[in-house]
């Protein structure tokens, strides 16, 4: 199983190596796309991911997780080849269609394989390493871009396709997980501080939607601020393009903190650790709404990235603990669908508010993070009061 984990870590690192990421929007604009066309493509991609989540989850449970992983890595590879040669709206739309197929398939399968390959009681640590490897790959690619590829965007796209091709090759060597553990209910929280009550009648219990809502509010706030709002905020603070590129790299470094999630959760406990992961980003969002200091802005954005990166391995752990059926990939796909719906609902809200004022959008981020923590407390309290069931 250790061999399989190393392969998955390698896949995460290689798929994180998106060499063109610091200039992804400029790359598309250089090909003639407008920002509106880019947003239309992103919207189509999001809804396509939503539509494919359940079919992919069901298919994965039938054909096997490792084969599904290989197919999705192949789709990823094809999408990057198309992106490398894309020059029209139709080309970029086709690239996003293949990407959506890959993302929707991997959303439950990669976490499932990590959980099944991980040693007993070590799954959260494994999730943290996996997240960290993906971020490390992105960081390495960003550094290479800033040094060697700043004015060679097409070459950066080619290197990205090459990295994804290697990831596909690694996926071919994955072996089947332990069938006994794959069929074993994962409601082992009775041995831990958090008591979960699996619902065998449905793949996602209604009460667990509280947790998914809380996680969706937190992660989408991080996504929108660190990807879409950070650059205009930096420009408003008077920073140069070179400084913004440096801060992009630092933001990726902040994401590598995720492997510390496991030990911090054990040290502080789930409630206190989660409080920090929700409320600290909320506070930083409110600070961003009022500051025009470049130093303060950079610290806040890096802090938001760090706290949410710490929460994500715990999120993956709790999502897996909730599942009591052998159809693990289908259950995780249902969970991913709900998270995507949350993102789809929040993105236009952020976009509308940002068009009015960046301060409004940052303030909304603080409200979303605070609301997410309240939903988390409702879910946690509900399961903590219930006796564990086998």
KEFIDREN-458450 format. One record per residue (C-alpha): residue number from 1; x negated, y negated, z. Coordinates in Angstrom, 3 decimals. Example, Ala and Ser with C-alpha at 12.3 -4.5 7.8 and 13.67 -1.06 7.14 Angstrom:
KEFIDREN-458450
+-----+----------+----------+----------+
|   n |       px |       py |       pz |
+-----+----------+----------+----------+
|   1 |  -12.300 |    4.500 |    7.800 |
|   2 |  -13.670 |    1.060 |    7.140 |
+-----+----------+----------+----------+
//
This chain:
KEFIDREN-458450
+-----+----------+----------+----------+
|   n |       px |       py |       pz |
+-----+----------+----------+----------+
|   1 |    0.000 |    0.000 |    0.000 |
|   2 |   -2.942 |   -2.329 |    0.611 |
|   3 |   -3.873 |   -1.976 |   -3.060 |
|   4 |   -0.375 |   -3.040 |   -4.079 |
|   5 |   -0.508 |   -6.058 |   -1.779 |
|   6 |   -3.832 |   -7.115 |   -3.289 |
|   7 |   -2.299 |   -6.854 |   -6.762 |
|   8 |    0.647 |   -9.022 |   -5.704 |
|   9 |   -1.706 |  -11.567 |   -4.147 |
|  10 |   -3.642 |  -11.650 |   -7.419 |
|  11 |   -0.434 |  -12.123 |   -9.406 |
|  12 |    0.610 |  -14.987 |   -7.129 |
|  13 |   -2.788 |  -16.666 |   -7.542 |
|  14 |   -2.798 |  -16.335 |  -11.336 |
|  15 |    0.811 |  -17.493 |  -11.711 |
|  16 |   -0.051 |  -20.463 |   -9.534 |
|  17 |   -2.713 |  -21.518 |  -12.051 |
|  18 |   -0.595 |  -23.968 |  -14.026 |
|  19 |   -3.482 |  -26.018 |  -15.387 |
|  20 |   -1.231 |  -28.623 |  -16.985 |
|  21 |    0.813 |  -29.284 |  -13.819 |
|  22 |   -0.710 |  -32.740 |  -13.066 |
|  23 |    0.463 |  -33.878 |  -16.528 |
|  24 |    3.533 |  -31.684 |  -17.077 |
|  25 |    5.883 |  -34.591 |  -17.806 |
|  26 |    3.281 |  -36.429 |  -19.921 |
|  27 |    2.706 |  -33.227 |  -21.909 |
|  28 |    6.367 |  -33.114 |  -22.873 |
|  29 |    6.524 |  -36.835 |  -23.602 |
|  30 |    3.463 |  -36.540 |  -25.843 |
|  31 |    5.419 |  -33.980 |  -27.868 |
|  32 |    8.228 |  -36.516 |  -28.332 |
|  33 |   10.663 |  -35.586 |  -25.562 |
|  34 |   12.387 |  -38.274 |  -23.534 |
|  35 |   12.943 |  -38.081 |  -19.793 |
|  36 |   16.643 |  -37.492 |  -20.434 |
|  37 |   15.884 |  -34.523 |  -22.699 |
|  38 |   13.543 |  -33.120 |  -20.063 |
|  39 |   16.287 |  -33.396 |  -17.430 |
|  40 |   18.798 |  -31.683 |  -19.747 |
|  41 |   16.401 |  -28.765 |  -20.220 |
|  42 |   15.854 |  -28.523 |  -16.454 |
|  43 |   19.621 |  -28.475 |  -15.835 |
|  44 |   20.174 |  -25.718 |  -18.381 |
|  45 |   17.349 |  -23.745 |  -16.783 |
|  46 |   18.845 |  -24.050 |  -13.304 |
|  47 |   22.286 |  -22.824 |  -14.360 |
|  48 |   20.749 |  -19.999 |  -16.375 |
|  49 |   18.791 |  -18.887 |  -13.302 |
|  50 |   22.027 |  -18.898 |  -11.326 |
|  51 |   23.847 |  -16.823 |  -13.955 |
|  52 |   21.093 |  -14.203 |  -14.151 |
|  53 |   20.459 |  -13.670 |  -10.432 |
|  54 |   23.014 |  -10.891 |   -9.824 |
|  55 |   22.404 |   -9.016 |  -13.114 |
|  56 |   18.668 |   -8.990 |  -12.421 |
|  57 |   19.191 |   -7.834 |   -8.838 |
|  58 |   21.416 |   -4.945 |   -9.906 |
|  59 |   19.036 |   -3.980 |  -12.710 |
|  60 |   16.051 |   -4.067 |  -10.345 |
|  61 |   17.749 |   -1.660 |   -7.945 |
|  62 |   18.376 |    0.741 |  -10.853 |
|  63 |   15.093 |    0.676 |  -12.793 |
|  64 |   12.749 |    0.078 |   -9.879 |
|  65 |   11.165 |   -3.005 |   -8.391 |
|  66 |    7.692 |   -2.516 |   -9.827 |
|  67 |    9.028 |   -2.136 |  -13.406 |
|  68 |   11.191 |   -5.216 |  -12.918 |
|  69 |    8.129 |   -7.106 |  -11.686 |
|  70 |    6.239 |   -6.142 |  -14.842 |
|  71 |    9.095 |   -7.214 |  -17.114 |
|  72 |    9.404 |  -10.566 |  -15.367 |
|  73 |    5.663 |  -11.174 |  -15.581 |
|  74 |    5.904 |  -10.446 |  -19.310 |
|  75 |    8.710 |  -13.001 |  -19.676 |
|  76 |    6.588 |  -15.502 |  -17.748 |
|  77 |    3.667 |  -14.845 |  -20.119 |
|  78 |    5.850 |  -15.338 |  -23.208 |
|  79 |    7.223 |  -18.608 |  -21.806 |
|  80 |    3.716 |  -20.013 |  -21.350 |
|  81 |    2.720 |  -19.061 |  -24.895 |
|  82 |    5.790 |  -20.905 |  -26.187 |
|  83 |    4.970 |  -23.914 |  -23.997 |
|  84 |    1.432 |  -23.996 |  -25.389 |
|  85 |    2.774 |  -24.235 |  -28.964 |
|  86 |    5.891 |  -26.309 |  -28.223 |
|  87 |    6.424 |  -29.581 |  -30.111 |
|  88 |   10.208 |  -30.009 |  -30.315 |
|  89 |   13.209 |  -30.080 |  -27.991 |
|  90 |   14.205 |  -26.628 |  -29.223 |
|  91 |   10.730 |  -25.256 |  -28.481 |
|  92 |   10.735 |  -26.522 |  -24.915 |
|  93 |   14.298 |  -25.295 |  -24.410 |
|  94 |   13.290 |  -21.822 |  -25.611 |
|  95 |   10.333 |  -21.893 |  -23.221 |
|  96 |   12.645 |  -22.747 |  -20.354 |
|  97 |   15.056 |  -19.948 |  -21.275 |
|  98 |   12.277 |  -17.359 |  -21.003 |
|  99 |   11.077 |  -19.012 |  -17.801 |
| 100 |   14.581 |  -18.819 |  -16.317 |
| 101 |   14.770 |  -15.118 |  -17.150 |
| 102 |   11.472 |  -14.563 |  -15.346 |
| 103 |   12.256 |  -16.732 |  -12.323 |
| 104 |   15.699 |  -15.228 |  -11.737 |
| 105 |   14.253 |  -11.725 |  -11.945 |
| 106 |   11.337 |  -12.394 |   -9.618 |
| 107 |   13.325 |  -14.328 |   -7.023 |
| 108 |   14.343 |  -11.187 |   -5.162 |
| 109 |   11.905 |   -8.611 |   -6.470 |
| 110 |    8.598 |  -10.123 |   -5.394 |
| 111 |    9.818 |  -10.639 |   -1.826 |
| 112 |   11.266 |   -7.118 |   -1.801 |
| 113 |    7.973 |   -5.569 |   -2.886 |
| 114 |    6.012 |   -7.605 |   -0.356 |
| 115 |    8.361 |   -6.486 |    2.416 |
| 116 |    8.179 |   -2.821 |    1.401 |
| 117 |    4.409 |   -2.830 |    0.911 |
| 118 |    3.692 |   -4.694 |    4.157 |
| 119 |    2.674 |   -2.744 |    7.300 |
| 120 |    5.340 |   -2.483 |    9.992 |
| 121 |    5.708 |   -5.787 |   11.831 |
| 122 |    3.358 |   -7.647 |    9.460 |
| 123 |    5.778 |   -8.788 |    6.767 |
| 124 |    5.884 |  -12.465 |    7.772 |
| 125 |    2.081 |  -12.575 |    7.690 |
| 126 |    2.156 |  -10.991 |    4.229 |
| 127 |    4.702 |  -13.557 |    3.032 |
| 128 |    2.453 |  -16.330 |    4.315 |
| 129 |   -0.602 |  -14.992 |    2.492 |
| 130 |    1.455 |  -14.599 |   -0.696 |
| 131 |    2.656 |  -18.209 |   -0.508 |
| 132 |   -0.880 |  -19.357 |    0.230 |
| 133 |   -2.313 |  -17.490 |   -2.768 |
| 134 |    0.176 |  -19.130 |   -5.110 |
| 135 |   -0.690 |  -22.545 |   -3.746 |
| 136 |   -4.412 |  -21.751 |   -3.959 |
| 137 |   -4.022 |  -20.920 |   -7.639 |
| 138 |   -2.215 |  -24.184 |   -8.278 |
| 139 |   -4.897 |  -26.073 |   -6.361 |
| 140 |   -7.710 |  -24.430 |   -8.323 |
| 141 |   -5.970 |  -25.266 |  -11.595 |
| 142 |   -5.392 |  -28.878 |  -10.518 |
| 143 |   -9.073 |  -29.317 |   -9.647 |
| 144 |  -10.098 |  -27.860 |  -13.020 |
| 145 |   -7.675 |  -30.196 |  -14.770 |
| 146 |   -9.001 |  -33.294 |  -13.016 |
| 147 |  -12.624 |  -32.385 |  -13.838 |
| 148 |  -12.500 |  -30.725 |  -17.267 |
| 149 |   -9.032 |  -31.024 |  -18.823 |
| 150 |   -7.750 |  -34.515 |  -18.028 |
| 151 |   -7.525 |  -35.459 |  -21.719 |
| 152 |   -7.018 |  -31.944 |  -23.119 |
| 153 |   -3.433 |  -31.055 |  -22.280 |
| 154 |   -3.022 |  -28.386 |  -24.978 |
| 155 |   -6.150 |  -26.631 |  -23.791 |
| 156 |   -4.728 |  -26.703 |  -20.265 |
| 157 |   -1.541 |  -25.066 |  -21.559 |
| 158 |   -3.600 |  -22.357 |  -23.297 |
| 159 |   -5.529 |  -21.569 |  -20.108 |
| 160 |   -2.222 |  -21.367 |  -18.237 |
| 161 |   -0.930 |  -18.818 |  -20.751 |
| 162 |   -4.156 |  -16.823 |  -20.354 |
| 163 |   -3.759 |  -16.752 |  -16.561 |
| 164 |   -0.168 |  -15.531 |  -16.876 |
| 165 |   -1.323 |  -12.854 |  -19.305 |
| 166 |   -3.763 |  -11.556 |  -16.687 |
| 167 |   -0.960 |  -11.596 |  -14.100 |
| 168 |    1.122 |   -9.391 |  -16.409 |
| 169 |   -1.782 |   -6.931 |  -16.688 |
| 170 |   -2.054 |   -6.737 |  -12.885 |
| 171 |    1.686 |   -6.084 |  -12.598 |
| 172 |    1.310 |   -2.970 |  -14.756 |
| 173 |   -0.787 |   -1.332 |  -12.023 |
| 174 |    1.781 |   -1.699 |   -9.228 |
| 175 |    2.940 |    1.567 |   -7.682 |
| 176 |    6.308 |    2.509 |   -6.245 |
| 177 |    6.902 |    1.485 |   -2.620 |
| 178 |    7.535 |    4.017 |    0.128 |
| 179 |   11.050 |    5.378 |   -0.618 |
| 180 |   11.733 |    6.024 |    3.066 |
| 181 |   11.157 |    2.387 |    3.968 |
| 182 |   13.063 |    1.191 |    0.902 |
| 183 |   16.159 |    3.010 |    2.146 |
| 184 |   15.642 |    2.057 |    5.765 |
| 185 |   17.843 |   -0.719 |    7.186 |
| 186 |   15.737 |   -3.716 |    8.045 |
| 187 |   17.726 |   -4.891 |   11.062 |
| 188 |   14.807 |   -4.431 |   13.451 |
| 189 |   15.355 |   -7.748 |   15.098 |
| 190 |   16.543 |   -5.951 |   18.207 |
| 191 |   12.836 |   -5.432 |   18.950 |
| 192 |   12.143 |   -9.133 |   18.450 |
| 193 |   13.384 |  -12.367 |   19.976 |
| 194 |   15.997 |  -12.919 |   17.277 |
| 195 |   19.027 |  -10.611 |   17.319 |
| 196 |   20.575 |  -10.002 |   13.934 |
| 197 |   23.844 |   -8.235 |   13.184 |
| 198 |   23.725 |   -6.649 |    9.740 |
| 199 |   26.986 |   -6.476 |    7.833 |
| 200 |   27.076 |   -3.237 |    5.856 |
| 201 |   30.265 |   -4.197 |    4.042 |
| 202 |   28.694 |   -6.956 |    1.965 |
| 203 |   25.244 |   -7.809 |    0.736 |
| 204 |   25.297 |  -11.296 |    2.268 |
| 205 |   27.312 |  -11.855 |    5.429 |
| 206 |   29.349 |  -15.098 |    5.520 |
| 207 |   27.635 |  -16.293 |    8.689 |
| 208 |   24.233 |  -15.965 |    7.029 |
| 209 |   25.298 |  -18.653 |    4.575 |
| 210 |   24.700 |  -21.108 |    7.422 |
| 211 |   21.038 |  -20.152 |    7.431 |
| 212 |   20.783 |  -20.238 |    3.635 |
| 213 |   22.396 |  -23.682 |    3.607 |
| 214 |   19.911 |  -24.947 |    6.169 |
| 215 |   16.955 |  -23.522 |    4.228 |
| 216 |   18.307 |  -24.923 |    0.970 |
| 217 |   18.629 |  -28.435 |    2.398 |
| 218 |   15.066 |  -28.328 |    3.713 |
| 219 |   13.346 |  -26.811 |    0.687 |
| 220 |   15.185 |  -28.928 |   -1.893 |
| 221 |   14.314 |  -32.086 |    0.043 |
| 222 |   10.654 |  -31.065 |   -0.028 |
| 223 |   10.874 |  -30.184 |   -3.720 |
| 224 |   12.432 |  -33.454 |   -4.798 |
| 225 |   10.173 |  -35.660 |   -2.701 |
| 226 |    6.867 |  -33.951 |   -3.503 |
| 227 |    7.616 |  -33.459 |   -7.223 |
| 228 |    9.855 |  -36.327 |   -8.350 |
| 229 |    9.794 |  -39.141 |   -5.797 |
| 230 |    6.142 |  -39.110 |   -4.799 |
| 231 |    4.713 |  -40.636 |   -7.975 |
| 232 |    7.058 |  -43.665 |   -8.176 |
| 233 |    6.504 |  -44.218 |   -4.458 |
| 234 |    2.728 |  -44.136 |   -4.948 |
| 235 |    3.030 |  -46.570 |   -7.848 |
| 236 |    5.205 |  -48.867 |   -5.721 |
| 237 |    2.401 |  -48.815 |   -3.148 |
| 238 |   -0.070 |  -49.969 |   -5.798 |
| 239 |   -2.082 |  -46.762 |   -6.204 |
| 240 |   -3.982 |  -45.994 |   -9.405 |
| 241 |   -3.479 |  -42.916 |  -11.581 |
| 242 |   -6.782 |  -41.460 |  -10.392 |
| 243 |   -5.780 |  -41.809 |   -6.758 |
| 244 |   -2.394 |  -40.245 |   -7.476 |
| 245 |   -4.153 |  -37.256 |   -9.082 |
| 246 |   -6.319 |  -36.875 |   -5.969 |
| 247 |   -3.242 |  -36.954 |   -3.745 |
| 248 |   -1.644 |  -34.288 |   -5.946 |
| 249 |   -4.576 |  -32.013 |   -5.158 |
| 250 |   -4.327 |  -32.813 |   -1.448 |
| 251 |   -0.623 |  -31.967 |   -1.564 |
| 252 |   -1.466 |  -28.522 |   -2.925 |
| 253 |   -4.056 |  -28.067 |   -0.178 |
| 254 |   -1.354 |  -28.849 |    2.376 |
| 255 |    0.683 |  -25.932 |    1.005 |
| 256 |   -2.073 |  -23.449 |    1.857 |
| 257 |   -1.129 |  -23.797 |    5.524 |
| 258 |    1.661 |  -21.221 |    5.074 |
| 259 |   -0.404 |  -18.209 |    6.330 |
| 260 |   -0.384 |  -19.856 |    9.794 |
| 261 |    3.393 |  -19.446 |    9.942 |
| 262 |    3.299 |  -16.014 |   11.564 |
| 263 |    0.998 |  -16.865 |   14.478 |
| 264 |    2.741 |  -20.202 |   15.125 |
| 265 |    6.141 |  -18.489 |   15.191 |
| 266 |    4.856 |  -15.961 |   17.736 |
| 267 |    3.277 |  -18.715 |   19.830 |
| 268 |    6.232 |  -21.114 |   19.965 |
| 269 |    9.180 |  -18.818 |   19.233 |
| 270 |   11.621 |  -19.092 |   16.360 |
| 271 |   13.807 |  -21.937 |   17.770 |
| 272 |   10.978 |  -24.330 |   18.671 |
| 273 |    8.944 |  -23.533 |   15.567 |
| 274 |   11.975 |  -24.087 |   13.327 |
| 275 |   12.797 |  -27.347 |   15.109 |
| 276 |    9.384 |  -28.672 |   14.151 |
| 277 |    9.733 |  -27.489 |   10.555 |
| 278 |   13.083 |  -29.292 |   10.143 |
| 279 |   12.848 |  -32.372 |   12.341 |
| 280 |    9.286 |  -33.434 |   11.532 |
| 281 |   10.049 |  -33.665 |    7.778 |
| 282 |   13.260 |  -35.523 |    8.666 |
| 283 |   11.273 |  -38.100 |   10.632 |
| 284 |    8.715 |  -38.430 |    7.830 |
| 285 |   11.506 |  -38.996 |    5.286 |
| 286 |   12.896 |  -41.843 |    7.383 |
| 287 |    9.403 |  -43.356 |    7.627 |
| 288 |    9.062 |  -43.168 |    3.828 |
| 289 |   12.317 |  -45.080 |    3.468 |
| 290 |   10.782 |  -48.107 |    5.193 |
| 291 |    7.066 |  -48.028 |    4.412 |
| 292 |    5.072 |  -49.567 |    1.569 |
| 293 |    1.715 |  -48.549 |    2.990 |
| 294 |   -0.186 |  -46.176 |    0.668 |
| 295 |   -1.878 |  -44.456 |    3.612 |
| 296 |    1.383 |  -43.951 |    5.489 |
| 297 |    3.100 |  -42.753 |    2.314 |
| 298 |    0.377 |  -40.200 |    1.623 |
| 299 |    0.452 |  -38.897 |    5.209 |
| 300 |    4.238 |  -38.529 |    5.132 |
| 301 |    4.323 |  -36.651 |    1.826 |
| 302 |    1.477 |  -34.363 |    2.884 |
| 303 |    3.258 |  -33.751 |    6.188 |
| 304 |    6.528 |  -32.816 |    4.494 |
| 305 |    4.673 |  -30.379 |    2.251 |
| 306 |    2.887 |  -28.815 |    5.234 |
| 307 |    5.899 |  -28.316 |    7.508 |
| 308 |    8.106 |  -26.825 |    4.795 |
| 309 |    5.257 |  -24.558 |    3.649 |
| 310 |    5.051 |  -23.255 |    7.225 |
| 311 |    8.773 |  -22.536 |    7.288 |
| 312 |    8.966 |  -20.598 |    4.018 |
| 313 |    7.335 |  -17.338 |    5.246 |
| 314 |    9.729 |  -17.328 |    8.215 |
| 315 |   12.596 |  -17.947 |    5.804 |
| 316 |   11.556 |  -14.925 |    3.714 |
| 317 |   11.228 |  -12.820 |    6.863 |
| 318 |   14.703 |  -13.759 |    8.119 |
| 319 |   16.262 |  -13.181 |    4.704 |
| 320 |   14.842 |   -9.651 |    4.656 |
| 321 |   15.869 |   -8.902 |    8.251 |
| 322 |   19.442 |   -9.738 |    7.347 |
| 323 |   19.601 |   -6.956 |    4.750 |
| 324 |   20.842 |   -3.546 |    5.892 |
| 325 |   21.359 |   -1.959 |    2.471 |
| 326 |   18.894 |   -0.174 |    0.207 |
| 327 |   20.005 |   -2.559 |   -2.560 |
| 328 |   17.528 |   -5.083 |   -1.266 |
| 329 |   16.778 |   -6.855 |   -4.560 |
| 330 |   20.486 |   -7.401 |   -5.271 |
| 331 |   21.006 |   -8.844 |   -1.793 |
| 332 |   18.036 |  -11.186 |   -2.152 |
| 333 |   19.308 |  -12.233 |   -5.572 |
| 334 |   22.649 |  -13.196 |   -4.022 |
| 335 |   20.793 |  -15.219 |   -1.428 |
| 336 |   18.729 |  -16.897 |   -4.152 |
| 337 |   21.913 |  -17.780 |   -6.032 |
| 338 |   23.272 |  -19.608 |   -3.020 |
| 339 |   19.987 |  -21.478 |   -2.612 |
| 340 |   20.118 |  -22.474 |   -6.282 |
| 341 |   23.664 |  -23.780 |   -5.835 |
| 342 |   22.417 |  -25.898 |   -2.946 |
| 343 |   19.653 |  -27.289 |   -5.154 |
| 344 |   22.099 |  -27.954 |   -7.979 |
| 345 |   24.328 |  -29.922 |   -5.600 |
| 346 |   21.495 |  -31.971 |   -4.080 |
| 347 |   19.548 |  -32.878 |   -7.225 |
| 348 |   22.145 |  -35.272 |   -8.710 |
| 349 |   22.595 |  -36.860 |   -5.280 |
| 350 |   18.869 |  -37.498 |   -4.999 |
| 351 |   18.730 |  -38.716 |   -8.601 |
| 352 |   21.608 |  -41.152 |   -8.179 |
| 353 |   20.225 |  -42.581 |   -4.941 |
| 354 |   16.684 |  -42.842 |   -6.334 |
| 355 |   18.022 |  -44.815 |   -9.281 |
| 356 |   19.511 |  -47.285 |   -6.816 |
| 357 |   16.535 |  -47.362 |   -4.459 |
| 358 |   13.736 |  -45.012 |   -3.442 |
| 359 |   14.491 |  -45.910 |    0.175 |
| 360 |   18.043 |  -44.555 |   -0.188 |
| 361 |   16.724 |  -41.256 |   -1.564 |
| 362 |   14.163 |  -40.876 |    1.229 |
| 363 |   16.814 |  -41.687 |    3.824 |
| 364 |   19.067 |  -39.018 |    2.329 |
| 365 |   16.185 |  -36.561 |    2.620 |
| 366 |   15.954 |  -37.289 |    6.339 |
| 367 |   19.690 |  -36.745 |    6.736 |
| 368 |   19.551 |  -33.463 |    4.788 |
| 369 |   16.690 |  -32.122 |    6.930 |
| 370 |   18.495 |  -33.065 |   10.137 |
| 371 |   21.724 |  -31.502 |    8.889 |
| 372 |   19.790 |  -28.401 |    7.885 |
| 373 |   18.483 |  -27.995 |   11.423 |
| 374 |   21.993 |  -28.279 |   12.860 |
| 375 |   23.160 |  -25.524 |   10.500 |
| 376 |   20.162 |  -23.420 |   11.519 |
| 377 |   21.093 |  -23.816 |   15.192 |
| 378 |   24.677 |  -22.754 |   14.467 |
| 379 |   23.463 |  -19.625 |   12.681 |
| 380 |   20.806 |  -18.783 |   15.260 |
| 381 |   23.184 |  -19.267 |   18.192 |
| 382 |   25.793 |  -17.090 |   16.511 |
| 383 |   23.416 |  -14.139 |   16.126 |
| 384 |   21.734 |  -14.653 |   19.473 |
| 385 |   25.085 |  -14.248 |   21.243 |
| 386 |   25.981 |  -11.083 |   19.333 |
| 387 |   24.752 |   -7.666 |   20.488 |
| 388 |   22.540 |   -5.860 |   17.992 |
| 389 |   24.121 |   -3.150 |   15.898 |
| 390 |   22.471 |   -0.239 |   14.234 |
+-----+----------+----------+----------+
//
